[in-house]
């Protein structure tokens, strides 16, 4: 089946099958959060991005193979409500941006810096710190050697705009600057974007709107 990236709370996961990586997307919780399970096809190792809510659903998605690691994209509570339960059940190593780690009540095993690499089996993800939605939000980019890149952007980039900066002009400028420089400035239009809530998009679909976003200020 063709991957659409459209999921709903209580519904099934949607699976994006790449040559070296399988990406399963599921929606959980009252705030319609997206959680992503990444599985290296060569080794079977798994990594979860945002143990957001409903640990029973996430653990069923993970299955008997467990996960080696779980990455929290940022410190906002709706992105880690299930983290303690998932870590307790799987023993997974925890990752989060260095400047957000203190805001996450589950201890962070690995504090991630801008440009760090996180591995799942033979697959490498590159972390990019994006400042504005929170001080230490991270996006994860998988540069697929068989195709285009894939970016997991947390709450920093959505279809139609960047994440909420609470009407703080400096925070908005910082976030948009980082998103423009580190994502749009480095990655091609074909890059698939997996946000922390709602539907997926591509950088190409969003790129023409960048001047409008900056003008409107959100």
N, C-alpha and C positions, 0 to 999 in steps of 0.2 A: 504494500500500500504506500501511496505517496505521503510524505510527511508534510503537514500543514502548519504545525506549531500552535494550533488552536486547541486548547484544553479547557475543561471546566471542573470546578470543585465537585467531587463525587463521581466524576467520569473517569474513563481509562486514560492511561498514559499514551502519549504519541511518541513514536520511536523514529529517530533520524538515523538511518544506517549509512555510515561512511565506510571507506575502505578499511581503515585501521581503528575506527572508534564507533561505538554505538551510543547515542544520546537519547535518553528517555526523559520526557518532560511530563510533569504532573502538576496539577493545581491543587493547593491545599489551603485550609484555614478560612477564617472570616474575611480576610483581606485579599483573598484570591491570589495568594503567592504562588510563584513558580519554583519548583525544586527540580534539579536536573541530576540524573544519574548517568555518569560516564563510565563506559566499560571498554577497556582495551581488548580488541578482538584477538590479539596474539597471545596475551597472557591470562585474560579473564579478570585481571585486577579491576576494581571499581573505585570510583570517587564520587562523592555526593556534593553538589553545590547548593548550599542553603537548606539546612534542615529546618524548614520554616514553621511547620505545624503538623498536627495529626501524625504522630510517630508510628502508629500502627500501619497507616497507609505507606509511609516511607519504608518501613521495615519489610513489608510485603513486596514492595517494588525492588528493594535490595536483594531479597531472597537469601537462600542458604549460603551463597558464596561470600556474603558479607561485603564490607568496604574497607579499604586500606586507609582512607582519609576522607575528611569532610571539610570543605572550605566555606566559610561564612563571608559573604561579600561585603557586609558592613554591620554596624553595631545596632541598628534599629531592631526592636524586639520582635517584630513580625517575621524576621528572617532567622531567628534562632529558637523559637518556642519549643521545637522538638529536639534541639541539639543534645541536651543532657541525656534524654532517653535513647537516642540513636547511638551516642558514644558509649553509654553503659551497655547496650545490647551488642555492639560490634567491636568495641575496643579501638575504634578508628582514631587516627592521629588528627588533631584539629589544626586548621590554618585560618588566619585572618590577617588583615592589614595591620601593620605595627601600630598605627595611630588610632585604630578603632578597638584594639584587643581589650583594653581596660573596660570598655563599655559592654563587653559580652560576658555574662556571668559564668559561663563554662570556660575553664582555663584553656588558653591557646598554646598548643605545643610548639607551633612554628609561627613566629611573627614575620609577616611577609613584607618585603621592601619592594619599591618600584623596580621592575625589571627582573625580579626573581622568577625562577622556573619551578613549577610544581609538576611532578610526574604522576601519571597513572599508567602503570605497566611501561610500555615502550613509547607512550605518547607524552609529549611535553606541552604544558600550558605556560604562557608567559603572563605574569601579573603586571597590571598597569594601575598605579595609584591615581585616582581621580578625586580631587579635593573640591568640596562644595556642598554636596548632599550630606556628607559627614566628613570629618577630617581625614579618615583613612580608608574610604571605600576603595575596593579593587575590582577591576574588570579582568577577566581571564581570556586570553586569546589562544586558540589552537590554529596554527598555520598548517593546514592540511597539505601534505606534499603531493597529494593526488587531486587536489582541487583548490577551492578558495578558502580563505580563513573563516573561522567561526569565533564569535565574541560573546562571552557571557558577561553582561553589563550591570547586573544587580539593579539598583534604582538610579543609575547615572544616565542611562539612555533608553528611551522608549520610542515607539512610533509617535512622531509628532512633537518631540521635545526632550529636553534633559530632565533630570529628576527635580523634585521639589527642593527649593532653597529658602522657603519660608519668607519670601519677599525681602531677602537680604541681598542687596545689589552686589556687594563684594563677593558673596558666596556664589551667586549666579554667574558672575563674570569668571571666577576661578573655575567653576565646573565646566562652563562652556569652553573656556580656553583649553582646559585639559582634554576634554572630549574631542575638540577640533584637532589639537596637536597630536595626541597619542593614539586616537582611533582614526578619525577621518584623514589626518595627515600622513598616516603610515600604512593604511590598509586600503585595498581596492573596493570599488563599488559593490562587487559581488559578495563581500563579507556578510555572512549571515549573523544577525543580532538576536540573542536570546535574553530578554529582559527579566527583571525580577517579578513583574506582574504583567498579565495580558499577553497579547499576540506578539509574535516575532516580527522582524522587519529586516531590511538590508541597509547597509550604509548608502548604497546608491539611491534608495527610495527616500532617504532622509537628507542627503547632502544638499539638494536644491533649497531646502528650508532653512539652512543655517543662518543666512542673513536676516530672515524674518524672526527667528528665535532671538537673535541678539537685539533686534530692534524692539521687540515687545517686552524683553526683560524677564522672560520665564520660559 
